[in-house]
Amino acid sequence: MSTLSVPLTAQLDTFVKQMVHKGFGANKADVVRRALTRLAEDEAIFSVLRSEQELKEGKALHGNLHKLLKALP
């Protein structure tokens, strides 16, 4: 596990402390790790939703993958 030092504004520091107090994490580092994990999950969900929207818009490729790759410039 690596360590990252990130300066926080007073407002963010207060928020992180509040999250610790509310039990969102065991300590400030745990709160930040959990927040980053949640951000990663949100990004994955957004990617799936964006892909579904592209399918609805007809932006998907259909057919044999090998032929499609050969057709690329």
LINCORGI-V193427 format. One record per backbone hydrogen bond with DSSP energy under -0.5 kcal/mol. NH is the residue of the N-H (numbers start at 1). CO is the residue of the C=O. If there is no record, write none. Layout:
BEGIN
nh:NH co:CO
nh:NH co:CO
END
This chain:
BEGIN
nh:6 co:4
nh:13 co:9
nh:14 co:10
nh:15 co:11
nh:16 co:12
nh:17 co:13
nh:18 co:14
nh:19 co:15
nh:20 co:16
nh:21 co:17
nh:22 co:18
nh:23 co:20
nh:24 co:19
nh:25 co:19
nh:31 co:27
nh:32 co:28
nh:33 co:29
nh:34 co:30
nh:35 co:31
nh:36 co:32
nh:37 co:33
nh:38 co:34
nh:39 co:35
nh:40 co:36
nh:41 co:37
nh:42 co:38
nh:43 co:39
nh:44 co:40
nh:45 co:41
nh:46 co:42
nh:47 co:43
nh:48 co:44
nh:49 co:45
nh:50 co:46
nh:51 co:47
nh:52 co:48
nh:53 co:49
nh:54 co:50
nh:55 co:51
nh:56 co:52
nh:57 co:53
nh:58 co:55
nh:59 co:54
nh:68 co:64
nh:69 co:65
nh:70 co:66
nh:71 co:67
nh:72 co:68
nh:72 co:69
END
